[in-house]
Amino acid sequence: KGIYYSLIGINNVGNVIVNQILEERSKSLFKNYNDFVFRTKGFLNKRILASLVHSGALDEFVYKEKISKKYMVDNYENVLERLSYSDVLDLELTNQSSNISDYTFEEISILEKEALGFNIKYNLFIKYNPMKEKYKCLNLSELKESKYSVYVLVAVKRIREINTKKGEKMAFLEVY
């Protein structure tokens, strides 16, 4: 009932890390986010954790514990520090503040694309579907040579302005 994507396909996550996560999980399932952090602290760092979070690999904790992706990334070091004390005191810690606001749709869309190289869940264009339907926009893959005007909906990634040989301004757009 979902999309399965290889952990190796996530940026910053390689074979060694995947094997270590799988080995740790084979001992017992991760109970919660704190348990995951505690049991992987020897081989994960914040950059790898952020890639896992942004790719959606840790979404189970978002749904079960009602914590945000932003909380998991921004409080990684705090959780590690608190867990070091809980080990000494033999306490089970809960998340300090699960009501930290999450990333915006645009932010998580960009972060997911950085983590995976493409979007699976957070496509920037989803929220523009009503506009796409209203103006009868075509997908770029549907464009054919035509003498008629057509509408396409794009997100501009980068604009590069140049001056032509005649001194006129011209721009190149890089789009998603």
Secondary structure, 3 states (H helix, E strand, C coil): CCCCCCHHHCCCCCHHHHHHHHHHHHHCCCCCHHHHHHHHCCCCCHHHHHHHHHHCCCHHHHHHHCCCHHHHHHCHHHHHHHHHHHHHHCCCCCCCCCCCCCCCHHHHHHHHHHHHCCCCCCCCCHHHHHHHHHCCCECHHHCCCCCCCCCECCCEEEEEEEECCCCCEEEEEEEC
